[in-house]
Amino acid sequence: MTVERATALLERPKTTSEERSRLQDLEKSKRGELRHIVARTRDRFLLVPLNDVCFLRMEDGVVKVKTQTTALRTDYTMGDLEARLPNPPFFRAHRSVLVNAAMIAEISPMAKGSYLLTMKDQQRSEVQVSERQSKTVRELLDR
């Protein structure tokens, strides 16, 4: 039975992509979308509402959540966040950064079709969008 199913999937690429999509949906539903980000301070955990998140960045092996006023440490992996954050407004801008599109103040074109995002935090943080992910930013501009 399993061999027959695998053979059938290999013969029909469209079915394979449908199966992959179905498995991804199942995985998302199993873990569920995040409603907030759990961040750590020295002696407590803070629940950061998604609306307050400007971006999440991997720094020195630790994922940090950046809000308008502060940066806090989390225990998430980038892959887990990407799978569990609502898309939109969150999208992968670079392999080490997930951005909340609602918190983008400015988008500046750069060389080779990439972009530089200026965020709405107090420091006006800048996030470079990789060339590979620039299509997502162009789609944002078309909305």
C-alpha positions as CSV (number, residue, x, y, z in Angstrom):
1,M,0.0,0.0,0.0
2,T,2.7,2.5,1.0
3,V,4.8,1.6,-2.1
4,E,1.8,2.1,-4.3
5,R,1.0,5.5,-2.8
6,A,4.7,6.6,-3.2
7,T,4.7,5.4,-6.8
8,A,1.5,7.2,-7.6
9,L,2.8,10.5,-6.0
10,L,6.0,10.3,-8.1
11,E,4.0,9.8,-11.2
12,R,1.9,12.9,-10.5
13,P,4.0,16.0,-9.4
14,K,0.8,18.0,-8.8
15,T,-0.4,15.4,-6.3
16,T,2.9,15.5,-4.6
17,S,2.7,19.3,-4.1
18,E,-0.8,18.9,-2.9
19,E,0.3,16.2,-0.4
20,R,3.2,18.4,0.8
21,S,0.8,21.3,1.3
22,R,-1.6,19.1,3.2
23,L,1.1,17.9,5.5
24,Q,2.3,21.5,6.1
25,D,-1.3,22.5,7.0
26,L,-1.6,19.5,9.3
27,E,1.7,20.5,11.0
28,K,0.5,24.1,11.5
29,S,-2.8,23.0,12.9
30,K,-1.0,20.6,15.3
31,R,1.1,23.4,16.8
32,G,-1.3,26.3,16.1
33,E,-0.5,29.9,15.3
34,L,1.0,32.0,18.0
35,R,-1.1,34.6,19.7
36,H,1.8,36.3,21.4
37,I,5.6,35.9,21.8
38,V,6.9,34.6,25.1
39,A,10.0,36.6,25.9
40,R,12.4,36.3,28.8
41,T,13.8,38.9,31.2
42,R,16.1,38.0,34.1
43,D,13.5,36.5,36.4
44,R,10.3,36.4,34.5
45,F,8.5,35.7,31.2
46,L,6.7,38.4,29.3
47,L,3.9,37.9,26.8
48,V,4.4,40.2,23.9
49,P,1.3,40.8,21.7
50,L,2.0,40.2,18.0
51,N,0.8,43.7,17.2
52,D,3.8,45.0,19.3
53,V,6.4,43.0,17.5
54,C,8.5,45.0,14.9
55,F,10.7,42.0,14.0
56,L,12.4,38.9,15.3
57,R,16.1,38.5,14.7
58,M,18.7,35.8,15.3
59,E,21.7,37.3,17.1
60,D,24.5,35.2,18.4
61,G,22.4,32.0,18.3
62,V,19.5,33.6,20.2
63,V,16.2,34.8,18.7
64,K,15.3,38.2,20.0
65,V,12.0,40.0,19.6
66,K,12.2,43.7,18.9
67,T,9.3,45.9,19.9
68,Q,9.0,49.7,19.5
69,T,10.9,50.2,22.8
70,T,12.9,47.1,23.7
71,A,14.6,43.9,22.5
72,L,14.0,40.8,24.5
73,R,15.3,37.2,24.4
74,T,13.1,34.3,23.3
75,D,13.5,30.5,23.3
76,Y,12.0,30.0,19.8
77,T,13.8,28.9,16.7
78,M,13.4,30.9,13.5
79,G,11.8,27.9,11.8
80,D,9.2,27.5,14.6
81,L,8.4,31.2,14.5
82,E,8.1,31.2,10.7
83,A,5.7,28.2,10.8
84,R,3.6,29.5,13.7
85,L,3.3,33.3,13.0
86,P,0.5,34.5,10.8
87,N,1.5,35.3,7.3
88,P,0.7,38.0,6.5
89,P,1.7,40.2,8.3
90,F,4.8,38.3,9.3
91,F,7.3,37.3,6.6
92,R,10.9,36.2,6.3
93,A,13.0,39.1,5.2
94,H,16.3,37.3,5.6
95,R,17.4,33.9,6.9
96,S,17.9,35.5,10.3
97,V,15.0,38.0,10.4
98,L,11.2,37.8,10.4
99,V,9.4,41.1,10.0
100,N,6.0,42.3,10.9
101,A,4.9,44.1,7.7
102,A,2.5,46.3,9.7
103,M,5.6,47.8,11.5
104,I,7.5,48.9,8.3
105,A,7.9,52.7,8.1
106,E,9.9,52.9,4.9
107,I,11.1,50.6,2.1
108,S,14.3,51.7,0.2
109,P,15.5,49.9,-2.9
110,M,19.0,48.6,-2.9
111,A,21.4,47.0,-5.4
112,K,20.5,43.8,-7.1
113,G,16.8,44.1,-6.4
114,S,17.0,43.8,-2.7
115,Y,15.5,46.3,-0.2
116,L,16.2,48.0,3.1
117,L,13.3,48.3,5.5
118,T,13.2,51.0,8.1
119,M,11.0,49.9,11.0
120,K,8.6,51.9,13.3
121,D,10.6,51.3,16.5
122,Q,12.2,54.2,18.4
123,Q,15.6,53.5,17.0
124,R,14.2,53.3,13.4
125,S,16.0,49.9,13.0
126,E,17.0,48.9,9.6
127,V,16.4,45.4,8.2
128,Q,18.0,44.3,5.0
129,V,15.8,42.1,2.8
130,S,17.7,39.4,1.0
131,E,17.6,39.3,-2.8
132,R,15.8,36.0,-2.5
133,Q,13.0,37.4,-0.4
134,S,12.6,40.7,-2.3
135,K,9.6,39.2,-4.2
136,T,7.6,39.3,-0.9
137,V,8.4,43.0,-0.4
138,R,7.4,43.8,-4.0
139,E,4.1,41.9,-3.3
140,L,3.6,44.1,-0.2
141,L,4.1,47.2,-2.4
142,D,1.4,46.0,-4.8
143,R,-1.3,45.7,-2.2
